[in-house]
């Protein structure tokens, strides 16, 4: 995955994770990202699996999700957990698939309040 596509994927994943319903921004530059191929149900399943991986699973344990209706799927696997500035941070390997497109990345999320943010 190219650096540009990785940055785009990270930005969109951050948006999906925070799920701000009234977020107004022109995201047309990511129109070829695998996440843009997903419907609302896919994104809900993706968010649930990511939160489970971040909140509950030990390092090395993958959480899989799939939508049998759309065919979209993915996994989130925490790789390591550290403390950064008093916050819990986790490196997570991600795989996503939707409508013939695949996405892969390793991202670091840090706990902030009751949620997680990309580091």
C-alpha positions as CSV (number, residue, x, y, z in Angstrom):
1,X,0.0,0.0,0.0
2,X,1.4,3.4,-1.0
3,X,2.1,6.1,1.7
4,X,-0.7,8.3,0.3
5,X,-3.2,5.4,0.4
6,X,-2.0,4.5,3.9
7,X,-2.6,8.1,5.1
8,X,-6.0,8.2,3.4
9,X,-7.0,4.9,5.0
10,X,-5.8,6.1,8.4
11,X,-7.8,9.3,8.1
12,X,-11.0,7.5,7.0
13,X,-10.5,4.8,9.7
14,X,-10.3,7.6,12.3
15,X,-13.5,9.1,11.0
16,X,-15.3,5.7,11.1
17,X,-14.0,5.0,14.6
18,X,-15.2,8.3,16.0
19,X,-18.4,8.3,13.9
20,X,-19.3,11.9,14.2
21,X,-22.8,12.0,12.6
22,X,-22.7,15.7,11.7
23,X,-19.1,15.8,10.4
24,X,-19.0,18.1,7.4
25,X,-15.9,17.7,5.2
26,X,-15.2,17.0,1.5
27,X,-13.9,13.4,1.6
28,X,-13.9,13.0,-2.2
29,X,-10.1,12.4,-2.2
30,X,-10.7,9.0,-0.7
31,X,-13.3,7.8,-3.2
32,X,-11.2,4.7,-4.1
33,X,-10.5,3.5,-0.5
34,X,-11.9,0.1,0.5
35,X,-13.8,1.8,3.3
36,X,-15.7,3.9,0.9
37,X,-17.0,0.7,-0.7
38,X,-18.8,-0.2,2.6
39,X,-22.4,0.4,3.5
40,X,-23.6,1.6,7.0
41,X,-24.1,-1.9,8.2
42,X,-20.5,-2.8,7.2
43,X,-19.1,0.2,9.1
44,X,-21.2,-0.6,12.2
45,X,-19.8,-4.2,12.2
46,X,-16.2,-2.8,11.5
47,X,-16.5,-0.3,14.5
48,X,-17.8,-3.0,16.8
49,X,-15.0,-5.4,15.9
50,X,-12.3,-2.7,16.3
51,X,-13.7,-1.6,19.7
52,X,-13.7,-5.2,20.8
53,X,-10.1,-5.7,19.7
54,X,-9.0,-2.5,21.4
55,X,-11.0,-2.8,24.6
56,X,-11.1,-6.6,25.3
57,X,-8.6,-8.7,23.4
58,X,-5.1,-9.6,24.4
59,X,-2.2,-8.9,22.0
60,X,-2.1,-11.5,19.3
61,X,-5.8,-12.3,19.3
62,X,-7.6,-11.3,16.1
63,X,-11.3,-10.2,16.0
64,X,-13.0,-11.0,12.7
65,X,-16.1,-9.4,11.3
66,X,-18.2,-10.0,8.2
67,X,-21.4,-8.9,6.6
68,X,-23.0,-11.9,4.8
69,X,-25.3,-9.5,3.0
70,X,-22.7,-7.2,1.4
71,X,-19.7,-9.6,1.5
72,X,-17.5,-7.0,3.3
73,X,-15.2,-8.4,6.0
74,X,-12.1,-7.8,7.9
75,X,-10.0,-8.5,11.0
76,X,-8.4,-6.4,13.7
77,X,-5.4,-7.9,15.6
78,X,-3.8,-6.0,18.5
79,X,0.0,-6.5,18.2
80,X,1.3,-4.7,21.2
81,X,0.1,-2.6,24.1
82,X,2.2,0.3,25.6
83,X,1.8,3.3,27.9
84,X,2.5,6.7,26.2
85,X,2.1,9.8,28.4
86,X,-0.1,7.8,30.9
87,X,-2.4,6.6,28.1
88,X,-2.8,3.0,27.0
89,X,-1.8,2.7,23.3
90,X,-2.2,-0.3,21.1
91,X,-0.7,-1.2,17.7
92,X,-3.3,-3.0,15.6
93,X,-3.0,-4.9,12.3
94,X,-6.1,-4.3,10.1
95,X,-7.4,-6.1,7.1
96,X,-10.5,-5.0,5.3
97,X,-12.3,-6.3,2.2
98,X,-15.3,-4.8,0.3
99,X,-16.5,-5.0,-3.3
100,X,-13.3,-6.5,-4.7
101,X,-11.0,-4.0,-2.8
102,X,-8.6,-4.9,0.0
103,X,-7.0,-2.7,2.7
104,X,-4.3,-3.5,5.1
105,X,-2.4,-1.5,7.6
106,X,-0.8,-1.3,11.1
107,X,-2.1,1.6,13.1
108,X,-1.6,2.8,16.7
109,X,-4.6,3.8,18.7
110,X,-4.4,5.5,22.1
111,X,-7.2,5.5,24.7
112,X,-8.8,8.9,25.2
113,X,-11.7,9.0,27.7
114,X,-14.1,6.2,26.8
115,X,-12.9,6.0,23.2
116,X,-9.7,5.6,21.1
117,X,-7.9,8.0,18.8
118,X,-5.2,7.4,16.1
119,X,-1.8,8.3,17.3
